[in-house]
Amino acid sequence: MVPAAVSIASEFELDPSWLNQQAISAGLIVRPPLVDKTLFATRSLVLQAPPIEHMLAMKVTAYRRNKDLEDAVLLLRQMERSGLASVEDVWTHIGGFVPVAKRAIARYNLDDLWEHVHGP
């Protein structure tokens, strides 16, 4: 990501070091997830699925309840089937995929999701 940022800096009249390794170290940039599985591949196209943990992290970060709830419930239940028994267990697995600046709201949204699924 840092080389890509350097390559576009002049186009936007930014200093070439406007985005640097410190942003990654601070957790403001989340590295791309490991690929969970390849769904389809040809010489010119590869479709890959990210891990469930990363998808749930994206859902609770965006969390538009009217649009994301059904998907988030499905992902949460899948994680529970793998043995995660509490909201804290789930957060331990997904929190690292959430940018630092969004972690408080993502955790709040995960708590709301958990309550929706399991009750108060």
DRENDREN-322287 format. One record per atom (N, C-alpha, C): residue number from 0; residue in one letter; chain; atom name; x, y, z negated. Coordinates in Angstrom, 2 decimals, decimal comma. Example, Ala and Ser with C-alpha at 12.3 -4.5 7.8 and 13.67 -1.06 7.14 Angstrom:
<pts>
PT|0|A|A|N|13,19|-5,69|-7,80
PT|0|A|A|CA|12,30|-4,50|-7,80
PT|0|A|A|C|13,20|-3,30|-7,80
PT|1|S|A|N|12,85|-2,25|-7,08
PT|1|S|A|CA|13,67|-1,06|-7,14
PT|1|S|A|C|12,90|0,03|-7,87
</pts>
This chain:
<pts>
PT|0|M|A|N|0,81|-1,18|0,00
PT|0|M|A|CA|0,00|0,00|0,00
PT|0|M|A|C|0,87|1,26|0,00
PT|1|V|A|N|1,96|1,25|-0,75
PT|1|V|A|CA|2,83|2,42|-0,81
PT|1|V|A|C|3,39|2,76|0,58
PT|2|P|A|N|3,91|1,78|1,35
PT|2|P|A|CA|4,38|2,12|2,70
PT|2|P|A|C|3,27|2,71|3,58
PT|3|A|A|N|2,06|2,23|3,44
PT|3|A|A|CA|0,94|2,78|4,22
PT|3|A|A|C|0,68|4,23|3,82
PT|4|A|A|N|0,78|4,52|2,53
PT|4|A|A|CA|0,58|5,89|2,05
PT|4|A|A|C|1,64|6,83|2,61
PT|5|V|A|N|2,88|6,37|2,65
PT|5|V|A|CA|3,97|7,17|3,22
PT|5|V|A|C|3,70|7,45|4,69
PT|6|S|A|N|3,22|6,44|5,41
PT|6|S|A|CA|3,02|6,59|6,85
PT|6|S|A|C|1,92|7,59|7,20
PT|7|I|A|N|0,96|7,84|6,32
PT|7|I|A|CA|-0,10|8,80|6,62
PT|7|I|A|C|0,11|10,16|5,96
PT|8|A|A|N|1,14|10,30|5,16
PT|8|A|A|CA|1,37|11,53|4,40
PT|8|A|A|C|1,41|12,77|5,30
PT|9|S|A|N|2,17|12,73|6,38
PT|9|S|A|CA|2,31|13,92|7,23
PT|9|S|A|C|0,97|14,30|7,88
PT|10|E|A|N|0,18|13,31|8,23
PT|10|E|A|CA|-1,12|13,58|8,86
PT|10|E|A|C|-2,02|14,42|7,96
PT|11|F|A|N|-1,90|14,22|6,64
PT|11|F|A|CA|-2,73|14,95|5,69
PT|11|F|A|C|-1,95|16,03|4,93
PT|12|E|A|N|-0,75|16,33|5,44
PT|12|E|A|CA|0,12|17,36|4,85
PT|12|E|A|C|0,41|17,07|3,38
PT|13|L|A|N|0,71|15,81|3,09
PT|13|L|A|CA|1,05|15,39|1,73
PT|13|L|A|C|2,54|15,12|1,64
PT|14|D|A|N|3,08|15,23|0,45
PT|14|D|A|CA|4,45|14,84|0,20
PT|14|D|A|C|4,56|13,34|0,47
PT|15|P|A|N|5,64|12,86|1,08
PT|15|P|A|CA|5,76|11,42|1,36
PT|15|P|A|C|5,66|10,54|0,11
PT|16|S|A|N|5,93|11,09|-1,05
PT|16|S|A|CA|5,84|10,28|-2,27
PT|16|S|A|C|4,54|10,55|-3,04
PT|17|W|A|N|3,50|11,02|-2,33
PT|17|W|A|CA|2,24|11,35|-3,00
PT|17|W|A|C|1,63|10,14|-3,70
PT|18|L|A|N|1,88|8,98|-3,22
PT|18|L|A|CA|1,46|7,75|-3,86
PT|18|L|A|C|2,70|6,90|-4,01
PT|19|N|A|N|2,96|6,45|-5,23
PT|19|N|A|CA|4,20|5,72|-5,44
PT|19|N|A|C|3,98|4,55|-6,37
PT|20|Q|A|N|5,04|3,86|-6,65
PT|20|Q|A|CA|5,00|2,66|-7,48
PT|20|Q|A|C|4,41|2,93|-8,86
PT|21|Q|A|N|4,54|4,15|-9,37
PT|21|Q|A|CA|3,98|4,47|-10,69
PT|21|Q|A|C|2,47|4,32|-10,70
PT|22|A|A|N|1,81|4,63|-9,61
PT|22|A|A|CA|0,35|4,47|-9,54
PT|22|A|A|C|-0,03|3,00|-9,65
PT|23|I|A|N|0,76|2,14|-9,05
PT|23|I|A|CA|0,51|0,70|-9,16
PT|23|I|A|C|0,77|0,24|-10,58
PT|24|S|A|N|1,89|0,67|-11,16
PT|24|S|A|CA|2,25|0,27|-12,53
PT|24|S|A|C|1,21|0,73|-13,55
PT|25|A|A|N|0,61|1,89|-13,31
PT|25|A|A|CA|-0,40|2,42|-14,24
PT|25|A|A|C|-1,75|1,74|-14,07
PT|26|G|A|N|-1,88|0,89|-13,07
PT|26|G|A|CA|-3,14|0,20|-12,84
PT|26|G|A|C|-4,16|1,02|-12,09
PT|27|L|A|N|-3,73|2,13|-11,48
PT|27|L|A|CA|-4,66|2,94|-10,70
PT|27|L|A|C|-4,91|2,32|-9,33
PT|28|I|A|N|-4,02|1,47|-8,92
PT|28|I|A|CA|-4,19|0,71|-7,69
PT|28|I|A|C|-4,14|-0,76|-8,07
PT|29|V|A|N|-5,16|-1,47|-7,72
PT|29|V|A|CA|-5,20|-2,89|-8,02
PT|29|V|A|C|-4,70|-3,64|-6,80
PT|30|R|A|N|-3,73|-4,50|-7,02
PT|30|R|A|CA|-3,18|-5,26|-5,90
PT|30|R|A|C|-4,28|-6,16|-5,32
PT|31|P|A|N|-4,21|-6,44|-4,04
PT|31|P|A|CA|-5,22|-7,33|-3,45
PT|31|P|A|C|-5,22|-8,68|-4,17
PT|32|P|A|N|-6,39|-9,26|-4,29
PT|32|P|A|CA|-6,47|-10,54|-5,00
PT|32|P|A|C|-5,83|-11,66|-4,20
PT|33|L|A|N|-5,53|-12,71|-4,90
PT|33|L|A|CA|-5,13|-13,92|-4,21
PT|33|L|A|C|-6,34|-14,43|-3,47
PT|34|V|A|N|-6,14|-15,01|-2,36
PT|34|V|A|CA|-7,26|-15,55|-1,59
PT|34|V|A|C|-7,68|-16,86|-2,21
PT|35|D|A|N|-8,97|-17,00|-2,44
PT|35|D|A|CA|-9,49|-18,23|-3,03
PT|35|D|A|C|-9,53|-19,34|-1,99
PT|36|K|A|N|-10,05|-19,02|-0,80
PT|36|K|A|CA|-10,06|-20,03|0,26
PT|36|K|A|C|-10,26|-19,37|1,61
PT|37|T|A|N|-9,78|-20,05|2,60
PT|37|T|A|CA|-9,98|-19,60|3,97
PT|37|T|A|C|-11,25|-20,26|4,48
PT|38|L|A|N|-12,19|-19,43|4,94
PT|38|L|A|CA|-13,47|-19,94|5,41
PT|38|L|A|C|-13,45|-20,29|6,89
PT|39|F|A|N|-12,64|-19,54|7,64
PT|39|F|A|CA|-12,59|-19,72|9,08
PT|39|F|A|C|-11,27|-19,14|9,57
PT|40|A|A|N|-10,64|-19,78|10,52
PT|40|A|A|CA|-9,39|-19,25|11,04
PT|40|A|A|C|-9,21|-19,62|12,50
PT|41|T|A|N|-8,82|-18,62|13,28
PT|41|T|A|CA|-8,38|-18,83|14,64
PT|41|T|A|C|-7,07|-18,07|14,79
PT|42|R|A|N|-6,51|-18,06|15,99
PT|42|R|A|CA|-5,27|-17,31|16,18
PT|42|R|A|C|-5,46|-15,82|15,96
PT|43|S|A|N|-6,65|-15,30|16,22
PT|43|S|A|CA|-6,85|-13,85|16,14
PT|43|S|A|C|-7,75|-13,40|14,99
PT|44|L|A|N|-8,34|-14,32|14,25
PT|44|L|A|CA|-9,25|-13,93|13,18
PT|44|L|A|C|-9,15|-14,92|12,02
PT|45|V|A|N|-9,02|-14,38|10,81
PT|45|V|A|CA|-9,01|-15,20|9,60
PT|45|V|A|C|-10,01|-14,60|8,62
PT|46|L|A|N|-10,98|-15,39|8,20
PT|46|L|A|CA|-11,95|-14,97|7,20
PT|46|L|A|C|-11,63|-15,68|5,90
PT|47|Q|A|N|-11,35|-14,88|4,86
PT|47|Q|A|CA|-10,97|-15,44|3,58
PT|47|Q|A|C|-11,90|-14,94|2,49
PT|48|A|A|N|-12,13|-15,78|1,50
PT|48|A|A|CA|-12,98|-15,42|0,37
PT|48|A|A|C|-12,10|-15,12|-0,84
PT|49|P|A|N|-12,34|-13,98|-1,49
PT|49|P|A|CA|-11,59|-13,68|-2,70
PT|49|P|A|C|-12,11|-14,54|-3,85
PT|50|P|A|N|-11,37|-14,62|-4,93
PT|50|P|A|CA|-11,84|-15,38|-6,09
PT|50|P|A|C|-13,11|-14,75|-6,68
PT|51|I|A|N|-13,91|-15,57|-7,31
PT|51|I|A|CA|-15,15|-15,11|-7,95
PT|51|I|A|C|-14,85|-13,99|-8,94
PT|52|E|A|N|-13,75|-14,10|-9,67
PT|52|E|A|CA|-13,39|-13,08|-10,66
PT|52|E|A|C|-13,26|-11,70|-10,00
PT|53|H|A|N|-12,66|-11,67|-8,84
PT|53|H|A|CA|-12,47|-10,40|-8,16
PT|53|H|A|C|-13,81|-9,87|-7,64
PT|54|M|A|N|-14,64|-10,75|-7,11
PT|54|M|A|CA|-15,95|-10,30|-6,62
PT|54|M|A|C|-16,81|-9,76|-7,76
PT|55|L|A|N|-16,81|-10,44|-8,93
PT|55|L|A|CA|-17,60|-9,93|-10,05
PT|55|L|A|C|-17,04|-8,61|-10,55
PT|56|A|A|N|-15,73|-8,48|-10,57
PT|56|A|A|CA|-15,12|-7,20|-10,98
PT|56|A|A|C|-15,57|-6,08|-10,05
PT|57|M|A|N|-15,63|-6,34|-8,75
PT|57|M|A|CA|-16,10|-5,32|-7,81
PT|57|M|A|C|-17,56|-4,98|-8,07
PT|58|K|A|N|-18,36|-5,99|-8,34
PT|58|K|A|CA|-19,79|-5,75|-8,58
PT|58|K|A|C|-20,03|-4,92|-9,84
PT|59|V|A|N|-19,35|-5,25|-10,94
PT|59|V|A|CA|-19,61|-4,49|-12,17
PT|59|V|A|C|-18,96|-3,11|-12,13
PT|60|T|A|N|-18,00|-2,92|-11,26
PT|60|T|A|CA|-17,42|-1,58|-11,10
PT|60|T|A|C|-18,38|-0,69|-10,32
PT|61|A|A|N|-18,93|-1,19|-9,24
PT|61|A|A|CA|-19,88|-0,41|-8,44
PT|61|A|A|C|-21,25|-0,38|-9,12
PT|62|Y|A|N|-21,73|-1,51|-9,53
PT|62|Y|A|CA|-22,98|-1,78|-10,25
PT|62|Y|A|C|-24,11|-0,80|-10,01
PT|63|R|A|N|-24,67|-0,90|-8,84
PT|63|R|A|CA|-25,93|-0,24|-8,55
PT|63|R|A|C|-26,98|-1,29|-8,88
PT|64|R|A|N|-27,55|-1,17|-10,07
PT|64|R|A|CA|-28,40|-2,24|-10,61
PT|64|R|A|C|-29,45|-2,71|-9,60
PT|65|N|A|N|-30,04|-1,78|-8,88
PT|65|N|A|CA|-31,09|-2,17|-7,93
PT|65|N|A|C|-30,53|-2,91|-6,72
PT|66|K|A|N|-29,23|-2,77|-6,42
PT|66|K|A|CA|-28,64|-3,44|-5,26
PT|66|K|A|C|-27,71|-4,59|-5,64
PT|67|D|A|N|-27,03|-4,48|-6,76
PT|67|D|A|CA|-25,97|-5,43|-7,10
PT|67|D|A|C|-26,37|-6,49|-8,12
PT|68|L|A|N|-27,51|-6,32|-8,76
PT|68|L|A|CA|-27,87|-7,20|-9,87
PT|68|L|A|C|-27,96|-8,67|-9,45
PT|69|E|A|N|-28,64|-8,96|-8,38
PT|69|E|A|CA|-28,81|-10,36|-7,96
PT|69|E|A|C|-27,46|-11,02|-7,69
PT|70|D|A|N|-26,59|-10,33|-6,97
PT|70|D|A|CA|-25,26|-10,88|-6,68
PT|70|D|A|C|-24,44|-11,03|-7,96
PT|71|A|A|N|-24,51|-10,02|-8,82
PT|71|A|A|CA|-23,73|-10,06|-10,06
PT|71|A|A|C|-24,17|-11,21|-10,96
PT|72|V|A|N|-25,47|-11,45|-11,03
PT|72|V|A|CA|-25,99|-12,58|-11,82
PT|72|V|A|C|-25,46|-13,89|-11,26
PT|73|L|A|N|-25,52|-14,05|-9,97
PT|73|L|A|CA|-25,02|-15,27|-9,32
PT|73|L|A|C|-23,53|-15,48|-9,64
PT|74|L|A|N|-22,73|-14,44|-9,53
PT|74|L|A|CA|-21,30|-14,55|-9,81
PT|74|L|A|C|-21,03|-14,83|-11,29
PT|75|L|A|N|-21,78|-14,17|-12,17
PT|75|L|A|CA|-21,62|-14,42|-13,61
PT|75|L|A|C|-21,95|-15,86|-13,95
PT|76|R|A|N|-23,03|-16,37|-13,41
PT|76|R|A|CA|-23,41|-17,77|-13,69
PT|76|R|A|C|-22,35|-18,74|-13,17
PT|77|Q|A|N|-21,77|-18,42|-12,03
PT|77|Q|A|CA|-20,70|-19,27|-11,49
PT|77|Q|A|C|-19,51|-19,27|-12,44
PT|78|M|A|N|-19,17|-18,13|-12,99
PT|78|M|A|CA|-18,05|-18,06|-13,93
PT|78|M|A|C|-18,38|-18,84|-15,21
PT|79|E|A|N|-19,62|-18,76|-15,65
PT|79|E|A|CA|-20,02|-19,50|-16,85
PT|79|E|A|C|-19,93|-21,01|-16,61
PT|80|R|A|N|-20,23|-21,45|-15,39
PT|80|R|A|CA|-20,11|-22,88|-15,08
PT|80|R|A|C|-18,66|-23,36|-15,19
PT|81|S|A|N|-17,72|-22,43|-15,06
PT|81|S|A|CA|-16,31|-22,82|-15,19
PT|81|S|A|C|-15,85|-22,83|-16,64
PT|82|G|A|N|-16,78|-22,59|-17,59
PT|82|G|A|CA|-16,45|-22,72|-19,00
PT|82|G|A|C|-16,36|-21,43|-19,79
PT|83|L|A|N|-16,61|-20,30|-19,18
PT|83|L|A|CA|-16,55|-19,03|-19,91
PT|83|L|A|C|-17,86|-18,85|-20,67
PT|84|A|A|N|-17,78|-18,74|-22,00
PT|84|A|A|CA|-18,97|-18,79|-22,82
PT|84|A|A|C|-19,38|-17,47|-23,46
PT|85|S|A|N|-18,60|-16,42|-23,27
PT|85|S|A|CA|-18,95|-15,14|-23,88
PT|85|S|A|C|-18,60|-14,00|-22,93
PT|86|V|A|N|-19,19|-12,85|-23,18
PT|86|V|A|CA|-18,89|-11,68|-22,36
PT|86|V|A|C|-17,42|-11,31|-22,48
PT|87|E|A|N|-16,82|-11,55|-23,65
PT|87|E|A|CA|-15,40|-11,26|-23,84
PT|87|E|A|C|-14,54|-12,18|-22,97
PT|88|D|A|N|-14,94|-13,46|-22,88
PT|88|D|A|CA|-14,22|-14,40|-22,02
PT|88|D|A|C|-14,25|-13,93|-20,56
PT|89|V|A|N|-15,43|-13,51|-20,12
PT|89|V|A|CA|-15,58|-13,05|-18,74
PT|89|V|A|C|-14,73|-11,80|-18,51
PT|90|W|A|N|-14,80|-10,85|-19,44
PT|90|W|A|CA|-14,02|-9,62|-19,28
PT|90|W|A|C|-12,52|-9,92|-19,22
PT|91|T|A|N|-12,07|-10,87|-20,01
PT|91|T|A|CA|-10,65|-11,25|-19,98
PT|91|T|A|C|-10,25|-11,69|-18,59
PT|92|H|A|N|-11,13|-12,35|-17,87
PT|92|H|A|CA|-10,82|-12,85|-16,53
PT|92|H|A|C|-10,99|-11,81|-15,43
PT|93|I|A|N|-11,88|-10,83|-15,63
PT|93|I|A|CA|-12,13|-9,88|-14,54
PT|93|I|A|C|-11,54|-8,49|-14,79
PT|94|G|A|N|-11,29|-8,14|-16,03
PT|94|G|A|CA|-10,87|-6,77|-16,36
PT|94|G|A|C|-9,63|-6,31|-15,63
PT|95|G|A|N|-8,70|-7,20|-15,39
PT|95|G|A|CA|-7,47|-6,83|-14,70
PT|95|G|A|C|-7,67|-6,47|-13,23
PT|96|F|A|N|-8,81|-6,83|-12,65
PT|96|F|A|CA|-9,10|-6,47|-11,27
PT|96|F|A|C|-9,73|-5,09|-11,15
PT|97|V|A|N|-10,10|-4,49|-12,29
PT|97|V|A|CA|-10,78|-3,20|-12,29
PT|97|V|A|C|-9,74|-2,09|-12,46
PT|98|P|A|N|-9,77|-1,06|-11,60
PT|98|P|A|CA|-8,83|0,05|-11,79
PT|98|P|A|C|-8,98|0,67|-13,19
PT|99|V|A|N|-7,88|1,09|-13,76
PT|99|V|A|CA|-7,88|1,63|-15,12
PT|99|V|A|C|-8,94|2,70|-15,30
PT|100|A|A|N|-9,05|3,60|-14,36
PT|100|A|A|CA|-10,00|4,71|-14,49
PT|100|A|A|C|-11,45|4,25|-14,51
PT|101|K|A|N|-11,72|3,04|-14,09
PT|101|K|A|CA|-13,10|2,52|-14,03
PT|101|K|A|C|-13,40|1,46|-15,08
PT|102|R|A|N|-12,43|1,13|-15,91
PT|102|R|A|CA|-12,62|0,00|-16,83
PT|102|R|A|C|-13,70|0,22|-17,86
PT|103|A|A|N|-13,83|1,42|-18,41
PT|103|A|A|CA|-14,86|1,65|-19,44
PT|103|A|A|C|-16,25|1,45|-18,86
PT|104|I|A|N|-16,52|2,02|-17,70
PT|104|I|A|CA|-17,84|1,88|-17,11
PT|104|I|A|C|-18,08|0,45|-16,63
PT|105|A|A|N|-17,05|-0,20|-16,11
PT|105|A|A|CA|-17,20|-1,59|-15,67
PT|105|A|A|C|-17,52|-2,48|-16,86
PT|106|R|A|N|-16,87|-2,26|-17,99
PT|106|R|A|CA|-17,16|-3,08|-19,18
PT|106|R|A|C|-18,58|-2,83|-19,66
PT|107|Y|A|N|-19,00|-1,58|-19,65
PT|107|Y|A|CA|-20,38|-1,24|-20,03
PT|107|Y|A|C|-21,36|-1,96|-19,10
PT|108|N|A|N|-21,08|-1,94|-17,81
PT|108|N|A|CA|-21,95|-2,61|-16,84
PT|108|N|A|C|-21,95|-4,12|-17,03
PT|109|L|A|N|-20,80|-4,69|-17,37
PT|109|L|A|CA|-20,75|-6,13|-17,64
PT|109|L|A|C|-21,60|-6,47|-18,87
PT|110|D|A|N|-21,53|-5,64|-19,90
PT|110|D|A|CA|-22,38|-5,86|-21,08
PT|110|D|A|C|-23,86|-5,80|-20,71
PT|111|D|A|N|-24,23|-4,85|-19,85
PT|111|D|A|CA|-25,61|-4,74|-19,40
PT|111|D|A|C|-26,02|-5,98|-18,62
PT|112|L|A|N|-25,15|-6,44|-17,75
PT|112|L|A|CA|-25,41|-7,65|-16,98
PT|112|L|A|C|-25,58|-8,85|-17,90
PT|113|W|A|N|-24,66|-8,99|-18,85
PT|113|W|A|CA|-24,73|-10,11|-19,80
PT|113|W|A|C|-26,05|-10,10|-20,56
PT|114|E|A|N|-26,47|-8,93|-21,00
PT|114|E|A|CA|-27,74|-8,81|-21,73
PT|114|E|A|C|-28,91|-9,14|-20,83
PT|115|H|A|N|-28,84|-8,75|-19,57
PT|115|H|A|CA|-29,90|-9,09|-18,62
PT|115|H|A|C|-30,04|-10,60|-18,47
PT|116|V|A|N|-28,91|-11,30|-18,42
PT|116|V|A|CA|-28,91|-12,75|-18,23
PT|116|V|A|C|-29,25|-13,50|-19,52
PT|117|H|A|N|-28,69|-13,04|-20,65
PT|117|H|A|CA|-28,79|-13,78|-21,90
PT|117|H|A|C|-29,68|-13,16|-22,96
PT|118|G|A|N|-30,18|-11,97|-22,71
PT|118|G|A|CA|-30,98|-11,26|-23,72
PT|118|G|A|C|-30,09|-10,57|-24,73
PT|119|P|A|N|-30,72|-9,73|-25,57
PT|119|P|A|CA|-29,95|-8,94|-26,55
PT|119|P|A|C|-29,30|-9,80|-27,63
</pts>
